[in-house]
């Protein structure tokens, strides 16, 4: 699998104010907040999925070029399958280059922040997320039908895979697994505090799509996969639970994951039967070339690039990635406060594991900022924390994330809001909505995990 990530140019979806020149003296809280928002917008420009696809592919007569690789098409038609939060943007980018060379396509994605539509040759579905819906099942049926046709024609197939595909395209391995069973299982998985690798190890065991399943009809057709990665470097087989890739040989054992998170007695019986009967696919099977177009490292590098342009000293915290959220927030704040570097920004990415404890509204980014705000409440130095998802949606919230500083808790108390009460009921969205500190972008059409920033004056 090749890692070919580049910084692109993004048509902004964020309505955030541009900063002119920042003063060379110490920055106050207001200036730090403006800088944090400016950095995040620069990040979003860098991870535009449509631009990433356009830069990756070109066509010259009967030769398709993907970066330095060449594929001889001859008279073969091109088919496209896309699934995930970035699938629509990726498909638009592919259509920008290939246009009428694409015979047919099946896309399952979210309602992205664009008015552009794909040609009538593409069937577009709006699969559910984080839970599969009827459209997710219909997308899988359409995809397998298209792939069978592509295989008969010995066509060239391009898969466009991004985070969210696990829920947006789905076919259970057994007819006795209902949509309600799939939804119940996924609901428990995404709220139990498990890591994405653990969740996907379980999802693969009851899905005919995941772990390379989507590519099974293509015995006689050549295919490649473009990936917008929302996982750790080297763990791209878990993006969308790897519909065109074999599971990693070191992937967690699904039964052990169930036991460690207390899910044995709570999952639907049909799901449990599938998990107990699961046998990992042969990793020696021949899979075609995959290309990582964007990942979290591109986002973090873009954050550092913009920080340098504003005379801020960037420091990476690459080890603060997937910790349980209570530990991750503490590490993030402690690392930033221990730094003696003036005018600095601590940059972190990934996805904290976040168990849901109450019936409030929020997600891991909002809760990260709330936890950090509580930790910063006694901090005398101007300090700002921002955490947001590059997909534009955080858990059950419509916001991408939030921003806070050393005054956030004091401002909340003036409104008679106890931050610990909001934390206890997983209601971080309501907390930051009342303060006017939500970061709202809408669906961005990309997904390379979260970006966390801590700025010090």
C-alpha positions as CSV (number, residue, x, y, z in Angstrom):
1,X,0.0,0.0,0.0
2,X,1.4,3.3,-1.0
3,X,1.2,6.4,1.2
4,X,0.9,9.4,-1.1
5,X,-0.3,12.3,0.9
6,X,-0.1,15.9,-0.2
7,X,-1.5,19.2,1.0
8,X,-4.2,20.5,-1.3
9,X,-6.3,23.7,-1.5
10,X,-9.7,23.8,0.0
11,X,-12.8,25.8,-0.9
12,X,-13.6,26.9,2.7
13,X,-16.8,25.7,4.4
14,X,-15.9,27.5,7.7
15,X,-17.2,31.0,8.3
16,X,-14.3,32.1,10.5
17,X,-12.7,35.5,10.4
18,X,-9.4,36.0,8.7
19,X,-6.5,37.2,10.9
20,X,-4.3,39.9,9.6
21,X,-0.9,40.2,11.3
22,X,-0.6,39.0,14.9
23,X,1.5,41.2,17.2
24,X,5.0,40.1,18.0
25,X,4.4,40.6,21.7
26,X,2.7,38.1,24.1
27,X,-0.8,37.2,22.8
28,X,-3.9,37.7,24.9
29,X,-6.8,35.2,25.1
30,X,-8.8,36.8,22.3
31,X,-5.8,36.8,19.9
32,X,-5.1,33.1,20.8
33,X,-8.7,32.1,20.1
34,X,-8.5,33.9,16.7
35,X,-5.3,32.1,15.9
36,X,-6.7,28.7,16.9
37,X,-9.7,29.2,14.5
38,X,-7.4,30.4,11.7
39,X,-5.2,27.3,12.1
40,X,-8.2,25.0,12.0
41,X,-9.5,26.6,8.8
42,X,-6.1,26.2,7.2
43,X,-6.2,22.5,8.2
44,X,-9.5,22.1,6.4
45,X,-8.1,23.6,3.2
46,X,-5.3,21.1,3.3
47,X,-7.6,18.0,3.6
48,X,-10.0,18.6,0.7
49,X,-10.8,15.2,-0.6
50,X,-11.9,16.4,-4.1
51,X,-8.6,18.1,-4.7
52,X,-6.7,15.1,-3.4
53,X,-8.3,12.8,-6.0
54,X,-7.7,15.3,-8.8
55,X,-4.0,15.5,-7.9
56,X,-3.7,11.7,-7.7
57,X,-5.1,10.7,-11.1
58,X,-4.9,11.6,-14.8
59,X,-5.8,9.9,-18.1
60,X,-4.0,10.0,-21.4
61,X,-5.8,8.1,-24.1
62,X,-6.0,4.5,-22.9
63,X,-3.5,4.9,-20.1
64,X,-4.7,5.8,-16.5
65,X,-2.0,7.3,-14.3
66,X,-2.1,7.2,-10.5
67,X,0.8,9.3,-9.3
68,X,3.7,7.4,-10.9
69,X,1.8,4.1,-11.6
70,X,0.3,3.4,-15.0
71,X,-2.7,1.2,-15.8
72,X,-3.5,0.1,-19.4
73,X,-7.2,0.4,-19.9
74,X,-7.4,-0.7,-23.6
75,X,-11.2,-0.8,-24.3
76,X,-12.1,-1.6,-20.7
77,X,-14.9,0.5,-19.1
78,X,-14.3,2.2,-15.7
79,X,-16.6,1.5,-12.8
80,X,-16.6,3.4,-9.5
81,X,-17.7,2.3,-5.9
82,X,-17.5,5.0,-3.2
83,X,-18.4,4.7,0.5
84,X,-17.8,7.0,3.5
85,X,-18.0,10.6,4.5
86,X,-15.6,11.7,1.8
87,X,-17.1,9.5,-0.9
88,X,-19.1,12.2,-2.6
89,X,-16.2,14.7,-2.7
90,X,-13.9,12.0,-3.9
91,X,-16.4,11.0,-6.7
92,X,-16.7,14.6,-7.8
93,X,-12.9,14.8,-8.0
94,X,-12.7,11.6,-10.0
95,X,-15.5,12.8,-12.4
96,X,-13.6,16.1,-12.9
97,X,-10.8,14.0,-14.4
98,X,-12.5,11.0,-16.0
99,X,-15.9,12.4,-16.9
100,X,-17.6,10.2,-19.6
101,X,-14.9,7.5,-19.3
102,X,-16.8,6.3,-16.2
103,X,-19.4,3.7,-17.2
104,X,-21.3,3.4,-13.9
105,X,-20.9,4.3,-10.2
106,X,-22.5,3.6,-6.9
107,X,-21.8,6.1,-4.1
108,X,-22.9,6.0,-0.4
109,X,-22.1,9.1,1.5
110,X,-23.5,11.9,3.6
111,X,-25.2,15.0,2.4
112,X,-22.1,17.1,1.8
113,X,-21.7,20.8,1.8
114,X,-22.0,21.2,-2.0
115,X,-24.8,21.8,-4.5
116,X,-23.0,19.8,-7.2
117,X,-24.3,16.5,-8.2
118,X,-22.8,13.5,-10.0
119,X,-23.9,12.4,-13.5
120,X,-27.0,10.1,-13.9
121,X,-24.7,7.2,-14.4
122,X,-24.0,7.3,-10.7
123,X,-26.5,5.9,-8.2
124,X,-26.1,7.9,-5.0
125,X,-27.3,6.7,-1.6
126,X,-27.3,8.4,1.8
127,X,-26.2,5.7,4.2
128,X,-26.6,6.2,7.9
129,X,-23.9,7.2,10.4
130,X,-23.0,6.2,13.0
131,X,-25.7,3.6,12.5
132,X,-26.5,1.9,9.2
133,X,-30.0,2.6,7.7
134,X,-32.1,1.2,4.8
135,X,-30.0,3.2,2.4
136,X,-26.8,1.5,3.7
137,X,-28.3,-1.9,2.8
138,X,-29.6,-0.6,-0.6
139,X,-26.1,0.8,-1.4
140,X,-24.5,-2.6,-0.7
141,X,-27.0,-4.4,-3.0
142,X,-26.4,-1.9,-5.8
143,X,-22.6,-2.1,-5.3
144,X,-22.5,-5.9,-5.5
145,X,-24.8,-5.9,-8.6
146,X,-22.5,-3.3,-10.3
147,X,-19.4,-5.3,-9.3
148,X,-20.8,-8.5,-10.8
149,X,-21.4,-6.6,-14.1
150,X,-17.9,-5.1,-13.9
151,X,-16.3,-8.5,-13.4
152,X,-18.2,-10.0,-16.4
153,X,-16.9,-7.1,-18.5
154,X,-13.4,-7.4,-17.1
155,X,-13.6,-3.7,-16.3
156,X,-11.4,-1.4,-14.3
157,X,-12.8,-0.6,-10.9
158,X,-11.9,2.3,-8.7
159,X,-12.9,2.2,-5.1
160,X,-13.2,5.4,-3.1
161,X,-13.1,4.6,0.6
162,X,-13.2,6.9,3.7
163,X,-14.2,6.9,7.3
164,X,-17.9,6.3,7.9
165,X,-18.1,3.5,5.2
166,X,-18.6,1.0,8.0
167,X,-22.1,2.2,8.5
168,X,-22.9,3.6,5.1
169,X,-22.6,0.4,3.1
170,X,-23.5,-2.9,4.7
171,X,-24.7,-6.4,4.0
172,X,-24.9,-8.8,7.0
173,X,-23.3,-12.3,6.6
174,X,-26.5,-14.0,7.6
175,X,-30.1,-13.4,6.6
176,X,-31.3,-13.7,10.2
177,X,-29.4,-10.4,11.1
178,X,-31.9,-7.6,10.7
179,X,-31.3,-3.9,10.2
180,X,-32.5,-3.5,13.8
181,X,-29.8,-6.0,14.9
182,X,-27.2,-4.1,13.0
183,X,-28.2,-0.8,14.5
184,X,-28.4,-2.2,18.0
185,X,-24.9,-3.7,17.7
186,X,-23.4,-0.5,16.2
187,X,-25.0,1.7,18.8
188,X,-23.4,-0.4,21.6
189,X,-20.0,-0.5,19.8
190,X,-19.7,3.3,19.3
191,X,-20.7,4.2,22.9
192,X,-18.8,1.5,24.9
193,X,-15.4,3.3,24.8
194,X,-13.6,0.8,22.5
195,X,-11.0,2.0,20.0
196,X,-11.8,2.1,16.3
197,X,-9.6,-0.9,15.7
198,X,-11.5,-2.9,18.3
199,X,-14.9,-1.8,16.9
200,X,-13.9,-2.7,13.4
201,X,-12.7,-6.1,14.4
202,X,-16.2,-6.9,15.6
203,X,-17.9,-5.2,12.7
204,X,-16.0,-7.4,10.2
205,X,-17.2,-10.6,11.9
206,X,-20.9,-10.0,11.0
207,X,-20.5,-8.2,7.6
208,X,-20.2,-9.5,4.1
209,X,-18.7,-6.1,3.0
210,X,-15.9,-5.6,5.5
211,X,-12.4,-7.1,5.6
212,X,-12.2,-7.3,1.8
213,X,-15.7,-8.6,1.3
214,X,-16.8,-5.9,-1.1
215,X,-14.1,-6.8,-3.6
216,X,-14.9,-10.6,-3.6
217,X,-16.9,-10.4,-6.9
218,X,-13.8,-9.1,-8.8
219,X,-12.0,-12.3,-9.8
220,X,-11.6,-11.2,-13.4
221,X,-11.5,-7.4,-13.1
222,X,-8.6,-5.2,-12.1
223,X,-9.2,-2.7,-9.3
224,X,-7.5,0.0,-7.2
225,X,-8.5,1.7,-4.0
226,X,-8.2,5.4,-3.0
227,X,-8.3,5.9,0.7
228,X,-9.0,9.1,2.8
229,X,-7.7,7.7,6.1
230,X,-9.3,8.3,9.5
231,X,-7.0,5.8,11.3
232,X,-3.5,5.6,12.5
233,X,-0.6,5.4,10.1
234,X,-0.1,1.8,9.0
235,X,-3.6,0.9,10.1
236,X,-5.5,1.7,6.8
237,X,-7.1,-1.7,6.6
238,X,-9.5,-0.4,9.3
239,X,-10.7,2.6,7.3
240,X,-14.4,1.8,6.8
241,X,-13.5,-1.7,8.2
242,X,-11.5,-2.3,5.0
243,X,-14.1,-3.3,2.4
244,X,-11.4,-3.9,-0.2
245,X,-8.5,-4.8,2.1
246,X,-7.8,-7.9,4.2
247,X,-7.9,-7.5,8.0
248,X,-4.6,-6.9,9.7
249,X,-3.2,-10.1,11.1
250,X,-2.7,-8.3,14.4
251,X,-6.3,-7.1,14.5
252,X,-7.9,-7.6,17.9
253,X,-9.9,-10.8,18.5
254,X,-13.6,-9.8,18.4
255,X,-14.6,-12.1,21.3
256,X,-12.0,-10.7,23.5
257,X,-13.1,-7.2,22.7
258,X,-16.7,-8.1,23.6
259,X,-15.5,-9.5,26.9
260,X,-13.3,-6.6,27.8
261,X,-16.2,-4.1,27.2
262,X,-18.9,-6.2,28.7
263,X,-20.9,-6.7,25.5
264,X,-21.3,-10.5,25.5
265,X,-24.8,-10.3,27.2
266,X,-26.1,-7.2,25.5
267,X,-25.6,-7.7,21.7
268,X,-28.4,-9.2,19.6
269,X,-28.3,-13.1,19.5
270,X,-27.9,-13.1,15.7
271,X,-24.9,-10.8,15.9
272,X,-23.3,-13.0,18.6
273,X,-23.8,-16.1,16.5
274,X,-22.0,-14.5,13.6
275,X,-19.1,-13.3,15.8
276,X,-18.7,-16.8,17.3
277,X,-18.7,-18.4,13.9
278,X,-16.3,-15.8,12.3
279,X,-13.2,-17.0,10.6
280,X,-10.7,-14.4,9.5
281,X,-10.2,-14.2,5.7
282,X,-7.0,-15.5,4.2
283,X,-4.6,-12.6,4.3
284,X,-2.6,-14.2,1.5
285,X,-5.4,-13.5,-1.1
286,X,-4.2,-11.1,-3.8
287,X,-5.5,-7.6,-3.3
288,X,-4.8,-4.8,-5.7
289,X,-3.0,-1.5,-5.2
290,X,-4.2,1.0,-2.6
291,X,-3.3,4.6,-2.3
292,X,-3.6,6.8,0.8
293,X,-4.5,10.2,-0.4
294,X,-4.9,12.0,2.9
295,X,-4.6,11.2,6.5
296,X,-4.3,12.8,9.9
297,X,-0.6,13.6,9.4
298,X,-1.5,15.9,6.6
299,X,-3.9,17.8,8.9
300,X,-1.3,18.1,11.7
301,X,1.4,19.3,9.3
302,X,-0.9,21.9,7.9
303,X,-1.6,23.1,11.4
304,X,2.1,23.5,12.1
305,X,2.6,25.2,8.7
306,X,0.0,27.9,9.5
307,X,1.3,28.3,13.1
308,X,4.7,29.1,11.7
309,X,3.3,31.7,9.4
310,X,1.8,33.4,12.5
311,X,5.1,33.2,14.4
312,X,3.8,30.5,16.7
313,X,6.1,27.7,17.7
314,X,4.5,24.4,16.9
315,X,5.1,21.3,19.1
316,X,3.7,17.9,18.2
317,X,2.2,15.5,20.7
318,X,2.1,12.5,18.4
319,X,1.8,10.1,21.4
320,X,-1.5,11.6,22.5
321,X,-3.7,9.9,20.0
322,X,-6.3,7.3,21.2
323,X,-6.2,7.4,25.0
324,X,-9.4,7.2,27.0
325,X,-10.7,10.7,27.0
326,X,-10.2,11.5,30.7
327,X,-6.5,10.5,30.5
328,X,-6.0,12.2,27.1
329,X,-7.4,15.5,28.1
330,X,-5.1,15.5,31.2
331,X,-2.0,14.7,29.1
332,X,-2.9,17.3,26.6
333,X,-3.2,20.1,29.1
334,X,-0.2,19.0,31.2
335,X,2.0,18.8,28.1
336,X,1.0,22.3,27.1
337,X,1.4,23.8,30.5
338,X,4.8,22.2,31.1
339,X,6.2,23.7,27.9
340,X,8.4,26.8,28.6
341,X,8.2,27.9,24.9
342,X,6.4,31.2,24.6
343,X,3.8,31.8,21.9
344,X,3.5,28.1,21.3
345,X,0.8,25.7,20.0
346,X,0.7,22.0,21.0
347,X,-0.7,19.9,18.1
348,X,-2.3,16.6,18.6
349,X,-4.5,14.3,16.4
350,X,-6.4,11.0,16.4
351,X,-9.5,10.0,18.2
352,X,-9.9,9.7,22.0
353,X,-12.1,6.8,23.1
354,X,-15.1,8.3,24.7
355,X,-17.8,6.3,26.6
356,X,-21.3,7.8,26.7
357,X,-22.5,8.1,30.3
358,X,-25.7,10.2,30.0
359,X,-28.4,11.1,27.6
360,X,-27.0,14.5,26.6
361,X,-25.7,15.6,23.3
362,X,-22.1,15.7,22.3
363,X,-19.0,13.8,21.1
364,X,-15.4,13.2,21.9
365,X,-14.2,16.6,20.6
366,X,-16.7,18.6,22.6
367,X,-16.0,16.5,25.7
368,X,-12.3,16.9,25.2
369,X,-12.6,20.7,25.2
370,X,-14.9,20.7,28.2
371,X,-12.5,18.5,30.2
372,X,-9.6,20.8,29.2
373,X,-11.6,23.9,30.2
374,X,-12.1,22.5,33.7
375,X,-8.4,21.8,34.0
376,X,-7.5,25.3,32.8
377,X,-9.9,27.1,35.1
378,X,-7.1,28.0,37.6
379,X,-4.5,28.7,35.0
380,X,-3.4,32.4,35.0
381,X,-1.6,32.4,31.6
382,X,-3.8,32.9,28.5
383,X,-4.4,29.4,27.2
384,X,-6.8,28.3,24.5
385,X,-7.8,24.7,23.5
386,X,-9.6,23.7,20.3
387,X,-10.7,20.2,19.3
388,X,-12.7,19.5,16.2
389,X,-13.4,16.6,13.8
390,X,-12.4,17.2,10.2
391,X,-15.7,15.6,9.1
392,X,-17.6,18.4,10.6
393,X,-19.7,16.3,13.0
394,X,-19.0,15.3,16.5
395,X,-20.9,12.3,17.9
396,X,-24.6,13.2,18.4
397,X,-23.8,16.9,17.9
398,X,-24.1,18.9,14.7
399,X,-21.0,20.8,15.6
400,X,-17.4,19.8,14.6
401,X,-16.1,20.6,18.1
402,X,-15.5,23.6,20.3
403,X,-13.1,26.1,21.6
404,X,-12.4,27.2,25.2
405,X,-9.8,29.1,27.3
406,X,-8.8,29.7,30.9
407,X,-11.9,31.9,31.4
408,X,-14.5,29.4,30.1
409,X,-15.5,27.8,33.4
410,X,-15.8,31.3,35.1
411,X,-18.1,32.4,32.3
412,X,-20.2,29.3,32.7
413,X,-20.5,29.7,36.4
414,X,-21.8,33.3,35.8
415,X,-24.6,31.7,33.9
416,X,-25.2,29.2,36.7
417,X,-23.9,26.3,34.7
418,X,-21.7,23.7,36.4
419,X,-19.4,22.2,33.9
420,X,-19.1,18.9,35.9
421,X,-22.9,18.4,35.6
422,X,-22.7,18.7,31.8
423,X,-19.8,16.3,31.8
424,X,-21.6,13.8,33.9
425,X,-24.5,13.6,31.5
426,X,-22.5,13.7,28.3
427,X,-24.0,17.0,27.4
428,X,-21.0,19.0,26.2
429,X,-22.9,20.4,23.2
430,X,-25.4,22.3,25.3
431,X,-22.6,23.7,27.5
432,X,-20.7,25.2,24.6
433,X,-23.8,26.2,22.7
434,X,-24.8,28.4,25.7
435,X,-21.4,30.0,25.7
436,X,-21.3,30.5,22.0
437,X,-18.2,28.5,21.6
438,X,-19.3,25.7,19.2
439,X,-17.3,25.3,16.0
440,X,-20.0,24.6,13.3
441,X,-18.9,23.7,9.8
442,X,-21.6,21.3,8.5
443,X,-20.5,18.1,6.7
444,X,-17.1,18.9,5.1
445,X,-16.9,16.1,2.6
446,X,-13.6,14.8,4.1
447,X,-12.6,12.8,7.2
448,X,-9.0,12.5,8.5
449,X,-9.8,12.2,12.2
450,X,-9.6,15.0,14.8
451,X,-7.3,17.9,15.3
452,X,-6.5,19.2,18.8
453,X,-4.7,22.5,19.5
454,X,-3.6,24.1,22.7
455,X,-2.2,27.6,22.3
456,X,-0.2,29.5,25.0
457,X,0.4,33.2,25.2
